[in-house]
């Protein structure tokens, strides 16, 4: 009897140890990417279990398909990948099986948009995906809500017809934001509908804000002389920067980097908390990088004509701020910087020949290091850009960043893909690869879901397997 009882307790002990071992064994996390900049709106993913280095032939390709024009990154939710592109005179929202790359549904509508500066005529924004719905914002302002399962239309608004919106530079490029039961849109309307909150189920307007009412009389910070804003109703308000929300000092803020500058709003009412003028003095310019918010600090940056960057500290009341620093140590064009342990990692430079990856200390603006990505021993070919600059194929130019599994994934505008350490002391590259299908311009930020990296160029969509053990 004693022997049986002893064996009984030994068995329980072994089972307990086994269960404990299963409990503490790290799981391989998978993460959706359902909107621009990912779940947390900071360009990072919680996924783990990725390749620590890539083979010389690059991460294994899963699929590679030809698509229409456009600059918007795709989005992924529960195995469905949705992207927005243009073929001929149609803007098309297309849903794929993220694993196979096979089309599940398409929904299209006419588009007559022509970029006034000769760039792509395709859409620029990323889709927003929920469990049941998909929202898209086209290059000429067609805002759509579709059923995610089959692409059927729920509602659609031709925003240019419903609001007084001056023609934007380069088309509509600010991805909307779904938060707090509202679809928040940088509409760019005059005189006071720069940002609009809509009912996501019906498209009905909830509130409108930003414009003459908040900007009139504001100091034009960074411009020569003691100038203040004298509002003009033909001014463009919309930028390419996307909306973001954050809790600062325990209060919700909707942060919008408009064409005129930074605006903080109450997301429930649309009331403006504060504004800070931040734009280039040259008319043909627009803010493109989404602000980075850390605790009660807001970082903004612009690559146009010496605008540079600024770090603002929001007051405890939430109704004002103090400027901590302003410099040109980082001048982001469209890339939203990655924040990691007190440092920012981002591409700087307005034109391709100025493009470089930099690391900057967040609280001071101090430049830690810079790299173009060029390897001195390389003998790669050079190509002449449309501005006549000879661009080496082993340089990043401008680009985009993604933080995942404790590393940086970098995509240069000519398709150079690299993985590097998050290292504030120096640039340490772990791997690099150029997929043959990816050609200039690769201006959409790469995204990751279920350990698959999705990269879009102007006419191609590529899926690479980053899972460890995949090679």
N, C-alpha and C positions, 0 to 999 in steps of 0.2 A: 504493500500500500504506500509506504514511504517512497519507494522507487518510482511508482507511477506519479505521485504528487510532485516529486522532484523533476521528472521529465516534463510534467505539465507546466511548471514554472519556467523551466529552461526554454520550452517552446514559445511561451508568451514573451520571454526576454528576446528571443531571436526575431520574432515577428515585430516586436517594438523597435528593435534596432533597424530592421528592414524598412519599416514605415518611416522612421526618423530619417534614414538615408534618402528615401524617396522625397521626403518633405524638404530636405535641405539641398537636394540636387538642383542646380540652376536650370531654369526652363529657358527654352529658346523663344523669345518674345517676337510676335509678329504685330505689325502696326498698320492701320489704314492710313491713307493720305487723302482725306476727303475734301480738302480745300487748299487754296493757295497758302504756301508756307507750312502746310501740315496741320496736325491736330492741335498743336500748341501755338501756332502762328509765329514760330521762331526759326523755321528752316531746319528743325531737328527731328529725329525719329528715335523711339525707344527700342528699336529692334536690336537684337544681339545675334551671335552665332554667324558672323560674316567672315569672309576670307580676310586673313590678316595681311596677305600679299596676293597679287594677281599673277597668274602665269604670263609668260612673255607673249602669248597669243591673246591675252586679255581675259576678262571674265567670260565664261561661256555664254554665247548668244542663245536666247530661247526663241525669239522671233524678231522679225525686221520687216516693216511694212511701209509702203509708200502712202503718203497722206497729202491733203491739200495744204494751202498756205496758212500762215498765222504764227504768232509768237507766244501764245498762252500754253502753260504747262498743263498736262492732264491731271486728273484726280482719280483716286481709287477708293472704293468702298465695297467690302464684302465680296471680293473677287471680281467686281465690275470696274473696268477702266473707262472713263468718259473723257473725250477731248473735243475741242471746238475748232473747226477748220473751214476753209473756203475752197470750193471748186467752182470754176467758172463764175457765174453770177449768183451763187448760192452760198450762204453760211450754213454749215451742217454741224449738228451735234450728233456725235457718233459714240455708241457704247460697244465695248469689246469684252470678251472673256479675257481677263488679265493674264491667265495662264497660257491660253492657246493663241491669243491675238485674233481670234475669229469674231467677226461682227455679229452682234446680237440685234441691234436696231439702229436706225438713223432717223433724224428729224431735221428737215431743212426749211429755209425760207429765203426769199430773194434779198440780195444785197447789191447796192450800187456804190458802195464806199470806194473812193480812190484816195490813197494817201497823198497829201499835197506835197510831200518831200520825196516821193518816189520810192518809199519803202513798201513792204508787203501790204496788200489790201485785205488780208485775213484778220480774224479776231485776235485780240491781245490778252483777254482775261481767262482765268482758270474756272472750270465748273465748280459749283458747290454741291456736294452730295449728302443727302440724309438717308435714312433707312428707306424712304419711299419716294423722295423727290430729288430733282436735279434743277439747279438754277444756272443760267448762263447770261452773259452780257456781251453783245456783239460790238464790232468795231464802229458801227454808226449808231449804237445806242438801243438796239433791240434787246429788251430784257425779257427772258422767258423762264417759265416754270413748267417742267415736264415730269411725267411719271417715270421713276427710275426703272421700273420693270419692263416697260415697253416703249418709252419715248413719247407717249401720247401727251398732247398739249393740255395743260391745266389752265394757264393764263399767259398772256403776253402783252407787253406794253412797248409802244414805239415812243421812247422817252422824248425824242426831239419834238414830237407832236404835242405832248402833254406838258412840257416845261419849256421856258425860254432859255435855250442852251446855245451859246455861241459855238461855232465850229471849233472843236478841240484840235490842238496840235497832235499829229500822228494818230488820230482816231481815239476811241474810248479805250482806256487801258488800266483803269482801277477796278480790281475785282471786288464785288460786293461782299458783305459780311452778314452771316446769319447768327444773331445773338439775342438772347432775352425775348424770344417770341417776335422778333422784328427782322426784316430784311433791310439792312442798312446799305445805302447806295451813295457813292460820290457822284451826284447827278451833274453838278456844274451849272445849275440853273441860276438865272438872274431874276430879281436882284438879291433874293435871300433864300434860294433853294440849292445851295452848293452841296449839301448833304440832305438826303431824304430817307425817312423810315417808312417802310411799307409793311402791310400785313402779308406775311409769306404765303398764306393760303389763297388770298384773293388779289393781291397787288394793290389794294386800297391804301391811300396815303394816310399815315398816322401823324407825322409831323414833318416840317421843312425848316431848315436852318442854314446859316453861314452865308455871308455875303456883305452887302453894304452895311447892314445893321451892326455887325461886329467889327468890320475893318475900317469904317469911316473914322478918320482922325488918328488912327494908330500910327506909331512911329515906324518908318520904313528902315528897320535895322539893317546895317551893312551898306546902305546907299549913301552917297556923298551928300553932305549938307544935313540940316535938321529937317528933313522932309517928313511929312505925314501923309497918310492916304487920303486922296480925294477920289472917291469911288466913281468908276465909270461903268455904265450899264452894258458896254460892249466887251468888257473884260472877260476872258476865259477864267473859270474857277477850277475846273477839274484838272487833276494831275494824273500821272501814271502810278503814283504811290497808292497802296491799298489800305483800307481802313483796318484798325486794330483796337481791341478793347483791353482794359486792364483795371485791376483794383489798386488804387494809389491812396495811401493813408486811410484805407478802409472804405473808400468810396469808388463807385464805378466811373470810369472815364472812357469815352469813345474818342480815339485819337485819329485825326485826319491831317495829313500833310498835303494841303491843297496847293494850287499853283501859286497863291499869294504867300503861303506859309503854313505854320502849324496851328491847328485849332483843337482845343479840348472841349468836348460836349458831354452833357448828361445824356446817356443813351436812352433813358426813359422819356425825357421831355424834349430833347434837342436844345436845351438851354446852353449857351456858350459859357464855359468856365474861364477860358483865357485864350488869347491869340498871340502869335509871335511871327512877325513878318520874316520870310525866309525864301528869297528867290533871287535869281540872277538878274542883273540890270538889263541884259539883252532880251529883247522881246521874244525871239524865237528860242524859247527854253521852257523846260518843264521839270518839276520834281518827279523822280521815278522810284526812289528807294523807300521802302516802308520803314517807319520809325522803329527803333529798338527800345523796349521799356524794361528796365531792371529796377525793382523796388520802386522808389519814388523819383527815378531819373529817366529822362527821355532823350535819346540820341537821334539826331536828324542829320542828313548828309545830302549833298548835291554836287554833281560833277560839272555843271555848266558854268563856264566863265568865272572861275575863281570864287565860287560861293563857299565851298568847303563844308565843314561840319560844325555842330554845336552840341553841347551837353547841357540840358536844363534840369534843374532840381525843383520839383513841384512843392509848393508851400503846403503845410499841414491843412490849411483851409480848403485846398484844392482849387482856389480861385486865382492863383498866380504862380510865379516861378522866379527863380534866380538863375542867371547864366553862370555855369561853372567854368566852361572854357569854350573857345571858338578857334578853329585853326583849319589849315588845309592838309593836315596829316592824313586825312582820308577824304576822298571825293568820289562817292559812289554814284554810278549812273543808274542802272536798274537793279543791281545786286543789293539784296538786303543782308547786312552784316550778320555773322554768326557770333553770338556771345558765349564765352566759356571762361569761367573762373577769373573774371576781372579783365578779360581782353576781348577785343573785337577782331575778327578775321573777315576780310572782304576784299573785293576787287575795286581798284581805284582807277580813275581816268575817264575823260569824256570821249576820246577817240581811241581807235584800236591800237595805234602806235604808242599811246600813253598808258595802255592797260598794264596793270601789275597787281599781284596779290600782296596785301599788307597785313601786318599785325599791329594793332594800336592799343595802348592801355586805356581802358574805359574811363576811369576817373580823371585822367590827366590829359588825354589826347596825345601822349608821347608815342612816337613811331618806334616800334621795336625792331622790325625788319621788313624787307621788301624783296620780292622775286618776280621776275617776268616768266619764270619757268624754263627759260632757255638753258640748255646744257652746252657748256663751252666746247666740248669735244664733238658736238653734233655737226653734221654736214648736210642737214636736211635742206630741201629745196625752199625757195622763197617765192611768194606770190605777190603780185601787185594789187593793192586794194583799189577801190573805186576812187579814192582820193590820191592815188599815186604812190602811196607808201609801200615799201617792200616788206611784207610780213613773213617772218620765218614760221614754218609750220610747227616748230617745237616751242613756240611761245604761247602763253595763254591769251594775250590780248586782254579784252574785258571778259568777264565771265560770271559764274554763279557758284555758290557754296552750299553744301549740305553737311550737317553734323549727324553722324550715326556711329554707334558702337565705339565711341571714344576717339573717332578719327574724323578728318575732313575729307569729303569727296568734292573734287573741283572739276568744273567743266569750262574750258575756254571757248571763245566764240567760233573757233575753227574746228572744234570737235576734239581737242586734246583733253583727255580724261585722266585725272590723277587722284591718288590717295595720299594724304599726308598726315603727319602728327599734329595734334592740337598743342603746339609747343611755342610759348611766347619768347623763347630765347633765340630760336633760329628756325628756318624752314627746313624740315626734314621730310623728304618725299619717300614714300614706301613703294609705290608702284605708279606706272603710267601706261596709257594705252590709247590708241586712236582707232576707233571702229571705222571701217572703210565706207560705210553708208552715211556717216555724219559729216556734213559739209557746212561751210559758213552760209548763213548765220545760225549758230546754236545759241539763241538768246533766251530760250525758256529754261528755267531752273530745273535741274534733275530732281526726280522724286523717287522714293523707295517705299515698297509695300511687300510684305511677305518675303523679304530678302531678295526681292527683284528690283533692279534699278531700271527706271523708265526715262529715256532721254529723247527729247524732241528737237529736231532741227527744222529748217523751213519746210522741207517736204518729206521728212522721214520720221518714223517712230520706232525706236529700238528698245527691246527688253533684254537685259543682261542678268545672269544668275550670280548673285553675290554670296550665296549660302556656302558656308565652309564645307569642304568635302565634295563640292560640286564638280571639281576638276579631277 
